[in-house]
Amino acid sequence: MILRIRKEQMNELIKYMSRQFKYQKLEHLKKFFPKEIKGWSEAECYEIISEGIHQAKGYGITIERDVSKFIDLMVRYGSDFAQNPLYPKACQILSESTTIPSRKIRRLLEYLQKATPAKGNGSFPEEFTSLCQ
């Protein structure tokens, strides 16, 4: 017997996985970036998460772990950090078509931490930096 998944079923699964990712990301932001998101409504948090998913995809970053880190960078450095003149190399790093997404994220983190102190306490949670290594 061959199991077949209809297109409608696959679409529902994709929607479910997207909702789960966004919910888990919101919980992550509450835990690790409380100062940065202080004063944001839940709807605003979900909006930045959705925008992060969209922006990351535009740079070829689609693996959940890398997208999650990209959103962390947006929350820490601003949703426009990739185009911000304060971080001129950010766009260059993200636009490198021959660099794998995980390496882009690692290089971005290293660059941004050296370029300027971030919003909030200026450092990433240990869990984030250790995952980037």
C-alpha positions, 0 to 999 in steps of 0.5 A, spaced: 500 500 500 502 506 497 501 512 502 499 518 498 498 525 501 494 530 497 496 537 495 490 540 500 493 535 506 500 538 504 498 545 504 495 544 511 501 541 514 505 547 511 500 552 514 501 548 521 508 547 521 508 555 519 504 556 525 508 552 530 515 555 528 512 562 529 509 560 536 516 557 538 519 563 535 515 568 539 516 564 546 524 564 544 524 572 543 520 572 550 525 568 553 532 571 550 530 578 548 525 580 553 528 587 553 528 588 545 521 586 545 518 590 551 512 594 549 511 590 543 504 586 542 503 579 540 501 581 534 507 586 533 512 580 535 508 575 530 509 581 524 516 581 525 517 574 525 513 573 519 517 579 516 524 575 518 521 569 514 520 573 508 527 577 508 531 571 510 528 567 504 530 573 499 537 571 501 536 564 500 536 562 508 530 557 508 532 552 513 528 553 520 534 554 524 538 559 520 531 563 519 530 563 527 537 566 527 536 571 522 530 573 526 534 574 532 539 578 528 533 583 526 530 583 533 537 585 536 539 590 530 533 592 527 528 589 522 532 593 517 539 591 519 541 588 512 540 595 509 542 599 514 548 604 513 551 603 520 552 595 517 555 596 510 557 589 510 551 586 512 548 586 505 554 584 502 554 578 506 547 576 505 548 577 498 553 572 497 550 567 492 556 562 493 556 562 501 551 557 504 546 560 509 549 557 515 555 560 514 552 567 512 548 567 519 555 566 522 559 571 519 553 576 520 553 575 527 561 576 528 560 582 523 555 585 527 557 584 534 564 587 532 560 593 528 556 596 534 553 594 540 546 591 539 540 594 542 539 591 549 544 588 553 549 588 547 550 581 547 547 574 545 544 569 549 550 563 550 545 559 546 545 563 540 552 564 540 554 557 541 549 554 536 553 559 531 559 556 532 
